[in-house]
Amino acid sequence: MSGLDQTASHPLRARVRDGVFRVLKGCRDACMAIPRAALDIALPTLCVSCHEPVAGEGVCATCWAKLSFIAPPFCVRLGIPFVYDPGPGFLSMEAIAKPPAYQRARAAVRYDDVARTLVHALKYQDRTDLAPTMGRWMARAGRELLNEADALIPVPLHWRRSWSRRYNQSGALANIISRETRLPVIGNALQRVRPTLQQIGLSKSERALNVQGAFKVPLEKKSSVQGRRIVLVDDVLTSGATLDACARALLRARAAQVDVLVFARVVDTFKAPI
């Protein structure tokens, strides 16, 4: 039996491990926050994209204007934008050919150069100051989903990656959306039970295989999921494989419905409806 299987078979050991992890993570973050705060006082905030000084939000007006915000008309199922308005209820070819396990998906912006820079800065460069702006844009883009939801669940990191990255960017976005909507964030309701490869560079089929069986709802959390309408929160929707795997795990735990809300989604071309 592997070390991971042994941990999974001993809930008490898993809880102790998680508790120790949280304490150590909190100590480390507190120590690192001191020099970061001093640096913030000494240096002005720069636009994350063009590096010009900016007040507060982290994106200057010029770069903000370059963002491609997604608005109707779009596929009512997947949120993929259309080139013209076909009227209500139309679906994209992707939604008809291979509908995902989640019911609906919405995104704030198209995943272009500026959006990519924002996501990478939040994800890899400790730019947590970007989360409030990104989260508010997401709350506006997902208003329809959020008005019907019971709770938010961020896509989880494996605990090893969470340790190295120090925070979950999806959790940071979910917390902002929670403040905007007063929807609760159900912590640890969804777990990544095995480490997965980075999805970058994998084909669509490889992405699906990479996350197969990677997520589960722990037994003690099933009651917080059962019968509830859940909105999954993540930073980017690319192939949808990760979000689909998460949705399947939540539906197996008897969630009533799972929708998806992301900051940015990949759109190869603006799609025409069929």
N, C-alpha and C positions, 0 to 999 in steps of 0.2 A: 504493500500500500504506500502511495506517495505521501510526502509531507503534507501536501494540500488536502488529500483525502483524510489523513489523520486529523487535521485541524477541523475539517468539516464534520467529522464524526464525534467531536467533543465540543459541544456548544459552550461549556464553561471555559475551556481553554481559548476558544475564539473570542469570548467576551473579555477575558483577561488581556489577551493580546491587543484587542482593539482599544481597551482602556489605557494600557501602557503607551500605545501608539499615539493616542490623543494627548496624553500628558507631555510626552517628549516633543510632539509637534508644536504644542502650545508654548513650551519653553523656548524652542528654537525660533519660532516666529516672533516671540516677544523680544528676543535678543537682536534679531535682524531688523526689527521695526525701528530701533533707536537710530542706527546710521541712516536708514531710509528717510526718517522724519527730518534729520539734520540736513540731508541733501535736498529735500523738498523746500526747506526754508532758504537755503543758500542759492539754489538755481531755479529759474522760472520754468513753468510747464511748457513743453514743446509739443507742437502738433505731431501726433504719432506717425503721420504720413509724410509731411513735407519738412518737419523739424523747425518750423517757424514758431516763435513764442505765441502762446495762446492762453487766454484766461479761462481756467476752470475745466472745460469739458474735454480737452485733449484732442479736439479736431477743429482746425481753423475753418472759417466760412468757405474758403475756396475749395478745400478738400471735402467738406460737407456737401457742397453743390455737386461734386463728382460722384457721390454715392447714388446708386440706382435703387431707390425705394420701390418695393413691390406693392402695387395697388390694383384693384379691379380694372380691367377684366382678367380673371385667372381661373384655372381649373378649381372647381369647388371641392374636389377631393384632395389634390396634392398641392394646390397653391401655385402651380406653374403659370407664369403670366402668358396671356394670349396677345397676338398682334392686333386683334380687333375684338369688339364686343359682340358675341354671338347671342346674347340674351342669357337669362338665368338658367342654371342647372347643367351647363355643358361640362363635359369631362375631357381631359387630355388623353392622347393615345396611351401614355404610360399608365394612367389610372385604369383604363379599360383592359389593356393587355396583361398587366401584372399588378393588381391592386395589393397594397401592403396590408399587414395585420392591423396597423393603426387606421383610424377612421378618416382623419383629416390632418393636413399639414399646412402650416403658415410660416412665413419668414418675413423679417423686416426688410431685408435688402438682398439684392443679387450679389453673389460672391464674385466681385470684381477686384481690381487692384487695391483700392482703398479699404474695402471690406476685409480683404485678406490680411492687410497690414494691421487692422484693428484686432482681428481674431488672433493673429500670431502674437501681438503685443500683450493681449490679455492672457493668452495661454502659456506663453513661454518667457515673457520678459517682465513678469510681475507688475504689469500695468493694471492693477485692480481698480485704479481710478477711472478706467473706461467702463467698468461694469454698470454704474448707474445710468449713463447715457444709453448704452446698448440695451440694457434691460427695459428702460422706458420706451424705446423704439419698439421692442418686442411686444410689450404690453399693448401698445396701440395696434400693432399689426395683428395680434391674436385676440383682439377684444371679443370677437364672436365665440371663439373657443373658451376663453376664460370666463365669460358670462355664464356658460353652461357647466363649468367644471366644479368639482368638489375639492380637488387638491392638485398640487404640483409635485412632480418627482424629477430631479435632475438625473441625467445619465451619469452613472457612477464611474469612477476610476478604479482600477485594481489598487489594493492598498500599497503595493510597492511603488507604483507610479505616483500615487497620491503623496507618498513620503518624499519622493525626489522632487515633485513639483510644488509641494507645500500647500496647495489648495486646488479645489476642483472648479474650473472656470464655469462649468454648467451649474454648479451649486451657487456660485456668486451671482450668476444671472437669475437663477430661480429666486434667490432671496430678494433681489430688487423687484422682480415681478410680484412677489408676495406682498411687498410693501405697497406697491401700486394698486393691488387688487384685494388685499386682505385674504387671499387664498392661503391655506396652510401648506408648508413644504413638509412632506413626510420623509423624515430623515431615515436613511438606511433601509427604506422599504424595498429597494432594489439593489442587489449586490452583483459586482463583477467577480465571479467565483474562480476565474482563472485568468492569468495574464494573456493578452492578445498582442499580436504584432501591430505596429502602426499601420493604419489603413492607407496611408499615402503611398502611391506607387503600385497598389494592388489592383487587379482587374475587378470587375463587378462580381464575378463568380468567386474570386479569391476573397473578396471582402466578406461575402456572405458566409463562406466556409470558415473564415478567420474568427467570426463572432458566434458561430453556431454553438449553442450550449454554454455560452460565456456568462449568462445572466440568470439570476433566480431571485425569487422573493422568499426570504427566510420564513420558516414556519411561524415564528412569533410575530411576524409582520403581516401575515395574510389577512388578519381581521381588519387591518387599517386600509387594505386595498379592496377587499371584497365588496362588490356592489357600488363602488364609487367611480365617478367619471374623472379620469386622470389626464392631466396634460404633462407629457414628457418634455423636458427642457434641455436643449443642447445648443452648442455654438454654431455648428455648420451641418447642413444636410447635403451630402454628396450623392452616393448611390442609395442611401437610405437603409443599408444593411444593418448598421448598429442600432438604429432606432426601431427597425422591424424586429430585431432579436429582443430588444427591451420590451416592446409591445407584446410580443408573444409570451414572454415570461409573466407580464402583468395580467394578461388575459387568462393564462393557466391558473393564476391565483384568484380568478373570478372577478377581476375588475369589470365594471359594467361597460366601459368604453375607454379607449385610449386615443388621444389626439397628440399632435406634435407641434411644438413651437420652437423655432430656431432663430438665431440672429440673421444668418445668411444661408442661402441655398444656391447650389450650382445650377445654372441654367445655360445649356450649350447655345441655344438660340431661342428667341421668343417664339413660342409654339402657337400654331393656329389650331382652333378647336375642330373636332370632327363631329 
